């Protein structure tokens, strides 16, 4: 069983995975390889002088893998809560995790199959988002949402930050105290 499973490997999901894996949590990322970021050219991402969406996604996933996150290519289709874990059904396998972060961008089809509340989106072209708290909690226990799927702007810098925020909240809950990840420059 995984401590945390993240559905979606784009900026929000990979950012969440960087934090959860670096915190020592057994992390699984289930990604269907359909991130809309893979069609983007970015010149508005802080710290980057211009990058293709595919390169940004690949770098983020590489960072998460460096800290121990496991990536599988699949489409998550349903979540079920029970006995202190969440079962994630995909188009080929079943996985279990203590917590799940949904970071599926503009796709919320897993909500209806899983009984998770949604609400109308406010961003252009985003019809539906998960109805979640400011911390990222959805209506299904131990299931969280981050990024565009959680109703934040679909700009990659914002979705990546939201993925990190939600990951910090999940890690804090698992640890029983507020988690902070600050590396120090070695001189």
C-alpha positions as CSV (number, residue, x, y, z in Angstrom):
1,X,0.0,0.0,0.0
2,X,1.1,3.5,-0.8
3,X,1.1,6.4,1.7
4,X,-0.1,8.7,-1.0
5,X,-1.3,8.1,-4.6
6,X,-1.5,11.1,-7.0
7,X,-3.7,10.9,-10.0
8,X,-2.1,13.1,-12.7
9,X,1.5,13.7,-13.5
10,X,1.4,17.2,-14.9
11,X,2.6,20.3,-13.0
12,X,0.2,20.0,-10.0
13,X,0.6,16.2,-9.7
14,X,4.4,16.1,-10.2
15,X,4.9,19.0,-7.8
16,X,2.8,17.2,-5.2
17,X,4.9,14.1,-5.8
18,X,8.2,15.9,-5.3
19,X,7.1,17.0,-1.9
20,X,5.5,13.7,-0.8
21,X,8.4,11.5,-2.0
22,X,11.0,13.9,-0.6
23,X,9.2,13.7,2.8
24,X,9.7,10.0,2.7
25,X,6.1,9.0,1.9
26,X,5.7,6.0,-0.3
27,X,4.3,7.8,-3.4
28,X,2.6,6.5,-6.5
29,X,1.7,8.7,-9.5
30,X,-0.9,7.4,-11.9
31,X,-0.7,9.4,-15.1
32,X,-2.6,8.9,-18.3
33,X,-0.1,11.0,-20.3
34,X,-2.8,13.4,-21.5
35,X,-1.6,16.6,-19.7
36,X,-2.7,19.7,-21.6
37,X,0.7,21.2,-20.6
38,X,2.2,18.9,-23.2
39,X,0.9,21.2,-25.8
40,X,2.2,24.4,-24.2
41,X,5.1,26.8,-24.8
42,X,5.8,28.6,-21.5
43,X,7.5,32.0,-21.1
44,X,5.6,33.0,-18.0
45,X,6.9,30.3,-15.5
46,X,9.1,31.8,-12.8
47,X,12.7,30.8,-12.9
48,X,12.5,29.5,-16.5
49,X,13.5,31.5,-19.5
50,X,11.2,29.6,-21.8
51,X,10.4,25.9,-22.0
52,X,8.2,23.5,-23.8
53,X,5.3,22.0,-21.9
54,X,6.7,18.5,-22.6
55,X,10.1,19.4,-21.2
56,X,8.5,21.0,-18.1
57,X,6.4,17.9,-17.4
58,X,9.4,15.6,-18.0
59,X,11.7,17.6,-15.6
60,X,9.0,17.7,-12.9
61,X,8.5,13.9,-13.1
62,X,12.2,13.3,-13.1
63,X,12.5,15.4,-9.9
64,X,9.8,13.4,-8.2
65,X,11.3,10.1,-9.3
66,X,14.7,11.2,-8.0
67,X,13.1,11.3,-4.5
68,X,11.5,7.9,-4.9
69,X,8.0,8.5,-6.5
70,X,6.8,5.6,-8.6
71,X,5.1,6.4,-11.9
72,X,2.6,4.2,-13.8
73,X,0.9,5.0,-17.0
74,X,-2.8,4.4,-16.6
75,X,-6.2,6.1,-16.5
76,X,-7.7,6.1,-13.0
77,X,-11.4,5.4,-13.3
78,X,-12.8,5.1,-9.7
79,X,-11.9,5.7,-6.1
80,X,-13.5,3.7,-3.2
81,X,-12.9,4.4,0.5
82,X,-12.8,1.7,3.1
83,X,-10.8,0.3,6.0
84,X,-8.4,3.2,6.3
85,X,-7.4,3.2,2.7
86,X,-8.5,4.3,-0.8
87,X,-8.8,1.8,-3.6
88,X,-7.9,3.3,-7.0
89,X,-9.3,1.4,-10.0
90,X,-7.5,2.0,-13.3
91,X,-8.1,0.8,-16.8
92,X,-5.8,-2.2,-16.0
93,X,-4.8,-2.4,-12.3
94,X,-6.0,-1.7,-8.8
95,X,-3.9,0.3,-6.2
96,X,-4.3,1.2,-2.6
97,X,-3.2,4.3,-0.7
98,X,-3.9,6.0,2.6
99,X,-4.5,9.3,0.8
100,X,-5.1,10.3,-2.8
101,X,-4.5,13.6,-4.4
102,X,-6.4,14.2,-7.6
103,X,-4.5,16.5,-10.0
104,X,-6.2,15.7,-13.3
105,X,-6.2,19.2,-14.8
106,X,-9.4,19.9,-16.7
107,X,-10.7,16.3,-16.4
108,X,-13.1,15.4,-13.5
109,X,-14.8,12.3,-14.9
110,X,-13.5,10.2,-11.9
111,X,-15.8,12.3,-9.6
112,X,-19.1,10.9,-10.7
113,X,-17.8,7.3,-10.6
114,X,-16.4,7.9,-7.1
115,X,-19.3,9.9,-5.6
116,X,-17.1,13.0,-5.1
117,X,-18.9,16.4,-5.2
118,X,-18.1,18.8,-8.0
119,X,-19.1,22.4,-8.8
120,X,-19.0,24.6,-11.8
121,X,-15.6,25.9,-12.8
122,X,-14.7,29.6,-13.1
123,X,-11.8,29.4,-15.5
124,X,-12.4,29.6,-19.3
125,X,-13.1,26.2,-20.8
126,X,-13.1,24.5,-17.4
127,X,-16.8,23.4,-16.9
128,X,-16.4,21.4,-13.7
129,X,-14.0,21.2,-10.7
130,X,-13.9,19.2,-7.5
131,X,-15.8,20.9,-4.7
132,X,-13.0,21.1,-2.1
133,X,-11.9,23.1,0.9
134,X,-9.1,25.7,0.6
135,X,-6.7,23.0,2.0
136,X,-7.7,20.6,-0.9
137,X,-10.1,18.2,0.9
138,X,-12.9,16.7,-1.2
139,X,-16.1,15.2,-0.1
140,X,-14.5,11.7,0.0
141,X,-12.4,11.1,3.2
142,X,-8.7,11.1,2.5
143,X,-9.1,12.3,-1.1
144,X,-7.8,15.7,-2.0
145,X,-7.7,17.8,-5.1
146,X,-5.1,20.1,-6.5
147,X,-4.5,22.4,-9.5
148,X,-7.0,23.1,-12.2
149,X,-9.2,20.2,-11.0
150,X,-9.5,22.0,-7.7
151,X,-10.5,25.2,-9.3
152,X,-7.3,27.2,-9.4
153,X,-6.1,29.0,-12.5
154,X,-4.7,26.6,-15.2
155,X,-1.4,28.5,-15.5
156,X,1.4,26.0,-14.7
157,X,3.1,28.1,-12.1
158,X,-0.2,28.3,-10.1
159,X,-1.1,24.6,-10.5
160,X,2.4,23.5,-9.5
161,X,2.2,25.7,-6.4
162,X,-1.3,24.3,-5.6
163,X,0.0,20.8,-5.9
164,X,2.8,21.6,-3.5
165,X,0.4,23.2,-1.1
166,X,-2.0,20.2,-1.0
167,X,1.0,17.8,-0.6
168,X,2.2,19.8,2.4
169,X,-1.3,19.6,3.9
170,X,-1.4,15.8,3.4
171,X,2.1,15.2,4.7
172,X,1.2,17.4,7.8
173,X,-1.9,15.3,8.4
174,X,0.1,12.1,8.2
175,X,2.8,13.4,10.4
176,X,0.5,14.9,13.0
177,X,2.3,18.3,12.8
178,X,2.9,21.0,10.3
179,X,5.5,19.9,7.7
180,X,8.1,22.2,6.3
181,X,10.6,21.4,3.6
182,X,13.4,23.9,3.3
183,X,16.8,22.9,2.0
184,X,19.8,25.0,3.0
185,X,22.5,26.1,0.6
186,X,25.8,24.4,1.5
187,X,28.7,26.8,1.4
